[in-house]
Amino acid sequence: MGRSGHGGFGAGALALSVHPGLPVTNVKEFIDYAGLHRGELNYGSPGVGGPHHLAMELFKQIAKIDIRHVPYRGSAGATQDVVGGHVAGGFLSLSIAAPLGRNGSLRILGVASKERVRTDADLPTLAEQGIAGFEAELWMGLFAPAGTLHEIIERYSKVVNEIMREPHVVELAANQGVVTRGGTPEQLAEFLVRDIATWQRVVKEAGITAE
């Protein structure tokens, strides 16, 4: 991508969520339950190849469990069917799952971010619960067309990072379940290389196709 990135912008957390009728309260219990019911459970996602789908496939590969994927056309259907018990669970955006978790419509087992989310600090990460190195986020970045002058990229990067550090912006983002991080164009480029490699491996191992 050359210097087409302006820098990291922020990331929203994904939450491993299940129907409250499932007899599990944490990640270990979920893995054990899935092992006892191998091939019997299913999970929903907003669609094939999206971050919610890939996060669960990575989770399956690390935990060595077998859960069938049910793709939906958007988050609403997937969320409704977790709440309704038509699928056992899935990864949902924390901003959507948290209110449903608080009112008992679903149960959140953990968050997929590297660290706990400030607005829901009572929720442990998956890594804390034994899924070592697990990290999957709904990240956002700011990009410009390839070939944009370096001086322009640097100017925008500086301004965006200043905005991302403003307290009211940090607070506004946090209330939406987003962590503002900022960063340099070079850091975003390095992150993209790692991120693409990670999900290429997941896609290949899971046998995911565009069809």
ChimeraX attribute file (.defattr): number of C-alpha atoms within 10 A of each C-alpha:
attribute: neighborCount
match mode: 1-to-1
recipient: residues
	/A:1	11
	/A:2	12
	/A:3	20
	/A:4	20
	/A:5	25
	/A:6	29
	/A:7	27
	/A:8	26
	/A:9	22
	/A:10	20
	/A:11	19
	/A:12	23
	/A:13	26
	/A:14	26
	/A:15	30
	/A:16	26
	/A:17	29
	/A:18	29
	/A:19	24
	/A:20	20
	/A:21	13
	/A:22	14
	/A:23	11
	/A:24	17
	/A:25	14
	/A:26	17
	/A:27	23
	/A:28	16
	/A:29	13
	/A:30	17
	/A:31	19
	/A:32	14
	/A:33	16
	/A:34	21
	/A:35	17
	/A:36	11
	/A:37	13
	/A:38	14
	/A:39	12
	/A:40	12
	/A:41	17
	/A:42	16
	/A:43	22
	/A:44	27
	/A:45	31
	/A:46	22
	/A:47	18
	/A:48	18
	/A:49	17
	/A:50	13
	/A:51	21
	/A:52	24
	/A:53	22
	/A:54	22
	/A:55	26
	/A:56	23
	/A:57	25
	/A:58	21
	/A:59	22
	/A:60	17
	/A:61	14
	/A:62	13
	/A:63	17
	/A:64	13
	/A:65	21
	/A:66	18
	/A:67	21
	/A:68	16
	/A:69	18
	/A:70	16
	/A:71	18
	/A:72	16
	/A:73	11
	/A:74	12
	/A:75	17
	/A:76	12
	/A:77	15
	/A:78	25
	/A:79	28
	/A:80	14
	/A:81	19
	/A:82	25
	/A:83	24
	/A:84	15
	/A:85	17
	/A:86	14
	/A:87	22
	/A:88	23
	/A:89	28
	/A:90	29
	/A:91	31
	/A:92	28
	/A:93	23
	/A:94	25
	/A:95	19
	/A:96	16
	/A:97	22
	/A:98	22
	/A:99	12
	/A:100	17
	/A:101	19
	/A:102	11
	/A:103	9
	/A:104	13
	/A:105	20
	/A:106	24
	/A:107	26
	/A:108	28
	/A:109	23
	/A:110	24
	/A:111	30
	/A:112	30
	/A:113	22
	/A:114	16
	/A:115	15
	/A:116	18
	/A:117	21
	/A:118	13
	/A:119	15
	/A:120	15
	/A:121	11
	/A:122	10
	/A:123	16
	/A:124	21
	/A:125	24
	/A:126	26
	/A:127	18
	/A:128	16
	/A:129	13
	/A:130	12
	/A:131	16
	/A:132	10
	/A:133	13
	/A:134	18
	/A:135	19
	/A:136	25
	/A:137	20
	/A:138	16
	/A:139	15
	/A:140	14
	/A:141	16
	/A:142	17
	/A:143	19
	/A:144	15
	/A:145	11
	/A:146	11
	/A:147	11
	/A:148	13
	/A:149	12
	/A:150	13
	/A:151	9
	/A:152	12
	/A:153	20
	/A:154	17
	/A:155	11
	/A:156	17
	/A:157	23
	/A:158	16
	/A:159	11
	/A:160	18
	/A:161	19
	/A:162	11
	/A:163	15
	/A:164	20
	/A:165	13
	/A:166	10
	/A:167	10
	/A:168	11
	/A:169	13
	/A:170	17
	/A:171	15
	/A:172	13
	/A:173	17
	/A:174	18
	/A:175	14
	/A:176	14
	/A:177	22
	/A:178	25
	/A:179	21
	/A:180	23
	/A:181	15
	/A:182	23
	/A:183	19
	/A:184	18
	/A:185	23
	/A:186	16
	/A:187	14
	/A:188	21
	/A:189	19
	/A:190	11
	/A:191	13
	/A:192	14
	/A:193	10
	/A:194	11
	/A:195	12
	/A:196	11
	/A:197	11
	/A:198	12
	/A:199	18
	/A:200	14
	/A:201	12
	/A:202	20
	/A:203	15
	/A:204	10
	/A:205	12
	/A:206	14
	/A:207	8
	/A:208	14
	/A:209	9
	/A:210	5
	/A:211	4
